[in-house]
Amino acid sequence: MKKLVAALFAAGVAIAPAQTREGSEWPTYGADLANTRYRPLDQINASNFSQLELAWSFKTDNLGSRPEYKLEGTPLMVKGVLYATAGTRRSVVALDAATGELLWAHGEHEGARGAAAPRQLSGRGVAYWTDGSTERILYVTPGYRLIALDAHTGTPVPSFGDHGAVDLKLNDDQNIFPDLTTGEIGLQSAPVVAGNTVIIGASFREGMTPRSMRNNKGYVRGFDARTGKRLWIFHTIPQKGEFGYDMWLKGSAEYTGNTGVWTQISVDEKLGLVYLPVESPTGDYYGGHRPGNDLFGESLVCVDLKTGERKWHFQLVHHPLWDMDISSAPILADIQVDGRTVQAVALPSKQGFLYVFDRVTGKPVWPIEEKPAPKGDVPGEWYSPTQPYPTRPAAYARNGVSIDDLIDFTPALRDEARTLIAKYKIGPVFTPPVESKIGGPLATLTLGTASGGTNWPGGSYDPETHTAYLYACNACLTPIGLVRPPKEMSDMDFVAGTAGQEVRMRTGPGENAGADSAAARTAAPAGRGGGGGGGGGYGGLSVHGLPLIKPPYATISAINLDRGDIVWQIAHGETPDAIRNNPALKGLKIPRTGQSGYNIGTLVTKSLVIAGDSLITTQPSGARGAMLRAYDKKTGKEVGAVLMPAPQSGSPMTYMVNGKQYIVVAVSGGPYSGEYRAYRLPDEQ
């Protein structure tokens, strides 16, 4: 691998950190290992948020081979220095937290291995480690290598792994196929460091497109932060003789893959416990080749920090068929329930349920009931007879499709929507995919699946009020239709259509009805996260250019974890231009609809909840752009907003340096390439 270390302005010179105060840094991706995304700072508040001005910005265009239009990073801030991933080759940069000045940059040229990576571009962040004297920055490259850098210079640490790098495709208790260069496995999330252990998950190709039912497995490993030596491994698909292996029937644990941990991991260092949010097994929408409950697919798994040994688990979805990956970081919270203190872990989800457990025992804080689940009729599929349904809190986002969810601006539009969906199947959460047929049903219409609810940005949590704040896409419609492939594809059983792609799953010789694959294309949405408020395609499922699903298209909900109650819920984001200016709505007063999207994360401070828009729109002032919005965390009332040139694409963070509070957020999308923007209050006149 060719290595590039660029712009080493600080090489050989210790960075002189700006003055900070305790509790004002942001030392890990989610602010802390509990992933609260909370800082008790109050210099920026309701009275002055709208006065924020741009302190500095950092464009990422020259870090990589082309401009980055999907900058999803959240920086760290330690000792006055900001550390972030940036650019299409996933470089790491160190910036002065007060001025944005580039202190150093590091990049890797991975050639064919990087080009073949399933998760490319800038990634979501880095990890920081120190033993009190040595300081390191750790990150995972697109080609799935763990790199350790000197935090002061950006140079690789020679004593870590092989000259600063650990090849994560090796020593993984499996042979990565077809080879180490093109083998499908990677990671876009930030590593997690707890004590002297670096914890690394795995992710696969985005967009529900496995080439085969056989894929590499997404095991989780712990590494020594000093040496890079592997300390432990947890098999997310159990090996023969391990707990859970018998929940993969017909030996399907041997060849099934995926089931990785691609989002952020949480750790309770005092308890010595790690919380792993595990994704779906290979085949997001068809599992006939993997009969059984498929443990640990779509499970929250608690393991020992030192050994990786499983302590407890809870499977949120049995035999996953809906791409309800556990996409959010678990939130660790100490709460009061019925007069007793509970060390809890709260898990937001795509399906709009907030699952809350005792994080020591794994016992649900409020009952989670196994109830009969709808059964499908796709040939060869295996269906779980029951699914878990939380009793509290109530679902904070839509997770099924009913007539009541359809567009309702006027009765006529609702009637057209009813006619439009006549050839589709609808139903509550866990309504299974259907075999797509020309005469109908074309697909199952779903909400709270691929792009619904809370996705990878996760939620935030206020430890003072015991309140979780959760953004959710409330109208991200995903039609799921399964189609038998053409006869020439004799080793395929089904093609699953979604996100405008055909997902081929190699399941061995089988029946071949030769159905027209146009049905799959009809059933597929035009863009991931479609169906709500102009935040994506509608898959042809729109009424006069309006989303099939009614507003609000996106929400932020405040949930009190002591009681399990939704305290408030608001539509997040101004009404998109495509809806406000639609001729079918002329003369109607349209309430604020919110904006659909699945990449919005929240930040909570002493008094505010902060989140940016997912779209560029014309604001009531007449200006065009995306707003960074602040809400009163007690009431949900919007108390301020700042215009940005592009939508929020990475979750915001905050810190204090030199007596000033800063808010930094990544923006990108449309014609605007990636940029980190830092806001602060004006200097006193």
N, C-alpha and C positions, 0 to 999 in steps of 0.2 A: 504494500500500500504506500503510495506517495503521501508524505506528510507535509502539511503547509502550516507554518506558524507565521502569521502576518501581523504587522503593526504592533510589534512588541516595544511599545514606547516605555514600558516600565521595566524592561529586562534589566536584571541586576540591581534594581533600585526598589526598595520597599515602598509600597504605596502609602502615602500619608493620609490616613482616613480623616474625613471631616468629623466634626464633633457630633456624637449621637448620645441619646440617653436610653437607659434600660427600658425595655418594653416597646421601643419605637422602631425596631428592625423588622425585617421580613425574612427570616433565615431559612425557610423551607417553602415548597411550592404552595401549600395551603395555609401559610402563616405559621403553622405549628404542626406537629405530627398528628394532632387530632383533626386536622383539616377543617378548622373552624372558619378560616378566612376572616378573622376578627382582629382588630386592633383598637384599644381604648383611647384613640386620639380624638380630640375635639376642637382643635384650632380651626379646622374646616367644619362648618355646621350649617344649619338651616338659614341662618341670618346672612351668610356670605358665600354660599356655594356658587351662586350664579355670577359672582365676581371673580371666579378662578380665571387665571390667565396661563398661557403656555409658558412654562419655565424653560423647557428644552424639548427637542425631539431628536430621534435617531432613526434615520432611514436605513433599511437593510438591503437596498438594491445591489450594492457592490459585494455582498457576501454570498457568493455563489455564481452560477452560470447565467442567471436571469433574475428579474425582479420577482419578489415573493408576494403572491396575492392571497395567501392563507397563513398569516402570521398568528399563531395560536399561543404564543408564549406568555407566561407570567414570570417576571424577573424575581430574583432574590435581592435583598439588600442587607449587607453585613458590614459593619464598621465603615460606613460611608461609601461603600462600593456596590454598584448594581451589577449583577451577573445574569446573563440571559442567553438563550439560543436565538439565532437569527439567520435568515437567508436560506436559499434553496439547497445548500449543501450542509445545513445545520452547523454553522460555526458557533463558537462561544465568544461572547464579548464581555469585557469588564468596562463599566462606565463610571465616571464620577457621579455620585448620586445627586449632587447639588447642581452640577452644570451640564451633565450629559457628555462630557469630554471622553473620548475613547482612550482608555488606558492600555488595553491590549486586546488582541483578537487571536483566536486559534481555529484552524479548520483542518479537515481531513479530506484528501482526495482518494476516494475508494474505488474509482474506476467502475468496472463491470459489476462488482458486488453492490456498490451504491446505486447504480442504475437499475438493478434488478430488485431493489429493496421494496417490500410491500408497504412500508410506511416511510415516505420520503419527506422532503421539505424541512422546515425549521424545527419541528417538534414543539414541545410544550415547556421545557425548562431544564434546569440543572439542579444538582444537590450540592450542599456545602458540608464539609467535615473538618473538624479540628480536634487535636488532642491537647490543646492548650498552648502549643508552640508551633506546630506545623498546621497549615491551612491548605485544604484542597477543594477543587471544584470537580465534580464527577458528572458525566453525561453519557448517553448512549447514542452512537452514530446511526445514521440510516441503515448502514450495513451490519448493524447489531454487534457493535464492539463497545465495551465499557472503557472510557478514557478517564484517567486521573490527571489533572493539571495543577500546577502550583498556583495557588490563588493570587499570588503577588505578581507573577510574571506571565502566566498562561502557558508555560512550557510543560511538556509531559513529565511525569514523575518517574524517573528511571527504575526505581525499586518496586513499582507497581506493575504486576503482570509482566508482559513482555515489552519493556521499554515504555511503560505508561499505558498499555492497552491489554485488555482481556478479551479474547475472541469468544463471544457468547454463543456461537454456533458449536463450540466444542465443550466437552465435559458437561453434557446436558442429559445424560442417561438415554440418549437416542442418537441415531445417525440421521443427521439432517439430509433430506433428499430433495431434489435429485443430486445436488452437490452443494458444497459450501458457498460457491459463488452465487448461484441462483436459487438456492433453497429458501422457501417462503417462511420467514420468521423475522421479526424485528420488534421495535418498540418506539413509540413517539412520545410517551409520557416521561416525566422526570424520574430519575432514580429516587429512592427513599433511603435516607441514612438515619439509623438509630443506634446510638452508642458507636461502636466500631464496626457495625454491620451495614453493608449496602445491599438493599433488596431490589431485585430486578424481575419484572414480569415479562410478558411476551404478547405480541399482537401480530395480526395477519392481514391479508389484503382487505382493504375497505370496500364496501359496496356489495356485500353478500355474493361474491363471485368465486367460490371454490372450484378449482378445476376438477376435483375428484372427491369422493367420500373419504379417501385416504389423504391425510395431511399431517404435517409436523404437529407435535403436541406442545401446548403452551405452559410448560412447567415454570415454577417460580423458584428462584435461588437466592441464597444469601452469600455475600462475599466479604472477606476481610478488607476493611477500608485502607489498611496500611499496605497489604501485600497483593491484594487481588485474588487470594486463594479462595476457592469455593468452600464454604462452611457447611451448607446444607442445601437440600433440594426438596420441594414438595411436588408430588405428582398430581396435577389437577385432573388427570385421567388415571385412576388407580391401576397399578400394575398387578399382575396375577399374585394372589395371596394378600394383597392390601385391602384395607377397609373400603367398601364401595365397589369393588370389582364386579360383584355379582349383580349390581344394578345396571350393568351393560350386558344385555342378553346376547346369546349366540356368539360370544367371543368378540363383540364389537369394540370393546376397549382396546383391542390389539391394533386395529387399523384406523380408528377414528382420531381426528386431530383437533386443532384449535383449542377451545376450552382454556384460553389464556387469561391473564390479568393484564389488560391493556390500559386501564385507567389508573388513577393514583391509589396508593396503598396507605393505610393509616396504622399507627403504632402507639401502644401505651407502654412507654418505657418502664414505668414503675411496676406494672403487672408483668412486663416481659412478654407481651402478646402483640401479634401482628394480625391485621384484618385484611383478608384478601377478597376483593370483589371479582368473581370469576364470570367470564363471558360464556356464550353459547358454544356447543360442539360444532364440528364441521357439518354444514348444511343448515343455514339459519331457518329455512322454511320446510324442509323435508327431512325426516329422520327414520324412514322405513328401514334403512341399512344399519341403524343403531337402536334397536328396540330396548325398552326399559326406561327407567327414570334418568339414566345418564349422569350419575353423580361424578364430579362436582360441578357439572354444567349449571350455570346461572344460580350459583350458591355463594353465600357469604361464609368463608372459612376462616376460623381463628387458629393460628399456629403459634408455636413457641418461638420467641425471637432468637434464642440461642441455638435451637436444634431443628426448627422447621416442623416439629411434630404437631400433628393435628390435635387441637384441644376440643373444638366443637365445630359444628357447621349447621347451616340451615339452607335448604334448597328452596328458592323463591318460586321457581317454575320447574315442574317435573316434565321430563322429556321435551325440552324446548323446541318450539316450532314457530316462534314469532319474532326472533331477533330482539328479545327483551334482555340483551346483555346487561349485566350489572355494570353500568357505565359510569357511576358516580363514586367518588371517594367516600368511604364510611366516615361519619361525623361522630367523634367521641365526646360525650356530654355527661356530666354529673347532674342528675335531676332529682326532684322530689315528687314521688308518686304515692298518693294516699298516706302521707306522713312519713315515708321512709326514703332514705337516700338510695338511689340506684345509679351504679356506674353503667351507663348505657352506651350503646352504639346505634346510631340512627342512619338508615340507608335510604336515600332518595332513589327513585327508579324511573325508567322510561314509562312504566305502566301507571305512574301517578300515585302509587302507594308509598308512604313513608313507613318502612319497616323498622321497628324499635325493639332492641334486645338488651338483656343484661349482658354486658360485654365480658363478664367473667364466666358465666354459666351457659350463655347462649339461649336462655329461656326468654320467650317473648314477654315484653313488659305488659302488653295487652294481648288477649287471645288472638291467635291466628288460626282460623278454622279451615280444616280440609272439607271442601264442598264438592259435590259432583260438578264436573266440567263438561261443556259441550263436546260431543264426539263427532269426528269427521268421517268421511267416506272415501278418502283417497286410497286407491288400491295399494296394498303393501305397507301402508303407514301403521304405526303403533301409537295408540293414544293412552295417556294417563287418565284413569277414571275420575281422579280428583285433582284439584289445585288448591294452594293455600290462599286464603282471603283474610287480610288483616281486618280486625273489627274497629281499631282506632290507630291513628287518626283516619278520618274519612279521606277518600281519594281527593287529592288536590288538583288533579287534571283529568281530562276525559280519557277513558281507557276502553271504550267500546263505541260502536256506532249504532245510533237509533234514529228514527225519524225526527225526534226532537232535536238532534244535533245538526240537522240540515239548515242551510241558509234560510233566514226568516225575516229579511228586510221588508218583504211584502208577501202576502199570501200567494200571489202568482209565482214569485220566484221559488217559494217552497214547493208548489205543485210541480214546477218544472224539474226541481231537484228530485222529487219522488219518482217522476217518470224516468229521469236519467239513470237512477240506480236500480231500476226494475230488474236488470239482468245481473245484478251483483248480490252477493250474500252479505247481510249485516247481522250484528248481534253484539252481546256484551263481551267484556274482557275474556280472553281465552277461547273465543270463537275461532275454530281452526281454519287453515287455508283449504281451498277447494281445488279440485281438478278443473281447469279452465276449459270451457266448452263454448263453441260458437253460438249455440242457442241459449247459453246461460246455464249456470252462473259463470261469468267471466273471471271473477275473483272474489275473495272476501275483502270487504272494505274494513280497514282497521285504524284505530287511533290508540296511542300508547304503545306502539311497537317500535319499528326501526328508528324513527326520529322523534318520537313523542316524549312527553313528560320531561324529566330532567336527564340531560345527557352528560357528556364528559366534563363540563365545567363544574358539575356538582352543586352543592348548596353552601350556605354559610350559617354560622351559629353564634348567638350572643350568650356567653356564659353568665352574664349578669342577670338577664331576664329569662334564661332558659328557653329562648325562642329560636327556631330554625327558619331561615329565609330561603325559599326555593323558587327559582325560575322554572317555568315549564312551557314547552310548546303545546298548546291546547288544541291545535287544529292541524297537526302534521299528519296528513292522511297517507296511508300506505296500502294500496290494493295488492293483495297477494294471490296470485293464480299459478297453479302448477300444470305444466303441459307435457304430454308425452312427446318425445323428440322424433324427428324424422327417422325413417327406417335405416338410413345409412349410418346413423349413430347407434349401432347395435348394442353397445355396452352401456347405454344410458337408460335410466328408468324415467326420470323426469327432468324437465327444465323449469326452473322457478323464475318468474319474471318480476323484477323490482328495480327501482332506480334507473329505469331506461335501459337495463341490461338483461341479457339472458344468463341465468346462473346454471351452468351445467354441472351435474353431480354424477360422477361415474360410480354406478352401483352394480356393475356386472351385467351379464346377459339377462335380458328380461323381456317382458311383453312390449311390443311396439305397435301402438295404435296408429302412429303416423299422423297425429293431429296437426293441423295447421298451426305453426308457431306464431302466426299473426295474433292468435288469441293471447299469447303471453305478452306480446307487445301492447295489445289493447289494455291488458290488465296492469301494465307497469306505469308508475308515475313518471313524469318527465324529468323530475329532479328530486334528489333526496330531500326529505322534509317538505314535500309538496302539500298543497291543499289548504294553505292558510295565509291569507293576507299578503300575497305577493312575495313571501319569503321562500318561494321555490315553485316548481312546476306543479300542476294539478293532475297530471296524467290524463288529460282530456276530460277530467271530471270537474268541470266548471260550468257555471250558469251565467251566460252573457258576460263571460270574462271574469266573473266573481267566484271566489272560493266556494266549493260545495258545502263546506262546514261553516257554521255561523260563528260570529265573534263570541267572546274574546279569543283572538288567535294566539295570544301568549299572555301569561300571567306571572305575577310574583305573589307568593303566598307566605304569610307568617303563621307558623304553627308552634303553639306552646307545648313543650315536651313534658311539662309536669302534668298537664291535663289531657294531652292528645287532642287538642282542639285547634281548628283553624281560626286565628284571631282576626285576620283580615286577608283579603285577596283583591288585587287590582290588575287591570289590563296594563301591560307594559309596552310602551311605544306608541307614538302617534299613528293615526289612521293613515295607511299608505296612500299615495297619490292615485294608484290604479283603482282604488276603491272609492275614495272621496270624489274623483272626477268621472266615475263610470256613468254613462248616459242612463243606464237602467235605474240609477238611484237619484236622478235629477229631481230636485224639489224636496228630497227627504233630509231630515236632520239625522246624521249618523253619529252615534256616540263614539268615543274613542275605542278603537278596536284592538289595539296592540298589534304587534308585528311578529309573525311566525319566524322561527329559527331555532336551531338546536345547539348553538355555540355561545350562549350568553351565561356568564357567571356573575354572581353577586359578591359584593364586599360589604361588611358591616363594621361600623365604627361606634364611637360612644353614643351617637344620636342618630346616625343615618344608615340607610341601606342604599347602595350605589350600584348602578348597572347601566350599560350603554344600549343603544338601539341596534337592531340587526339589519336595518335598511336605511338608505338615504331617502329622505322625504322632504317635501316642502313644509316647513314649520309654520305655525300660526303667525310668526313674525314676518313670513315671506322668504326667509333664508332657507337655502337647501343644504342639507347635511344630515348627519346622524347625531343625536344628542347623548351626552353622558348625563344621566338623571340621578337625582338624589331624592329619597323618600324619607319622611319621618318614620323611624322604625317602630314607633308605638302605634301609629294610625294608618300608615300607608299613603298618607297625603304627599303629593309631590311638592317639594319645597325649593327646588332649584334645578337648573339644567345648563349645560355648556355645549356649544356647537362644536362638533368634530367633523373633519373632512371625509371620513369614511366610517363604516360600522365598526362596533366593537367586535374583535375576533379572538382576543385573548382575555382572560379574566383580570379585572383590575386588582391592584394592590396599593398599600399605602405605607408610609414611613415618615419619621421625623429626622431631619438633619439640619444642623446649624440653626436650631430654633424655628425651622419652617417645616410644616407638614406638606408632603407631596402625595399626589395620586398619580400612578402610572398605569396606562392601559395600552394594549396593542390594538391597532386598527389596520384593516386591510379589506379588500374586496372591490369587485367591479373594476374600474380603471385605476384604482388607487392601490399602490403596492405597499408592502409592509412597513409599519412605522411604530416605534414606541413613543408615546407622548406623555410628558410629565407636566402636571398642573399644580399650581400653588397660588396662594393669595398674593396680590400685589404688595410690593414693599410700601411701608408706611410713608406717606408724604411729609 
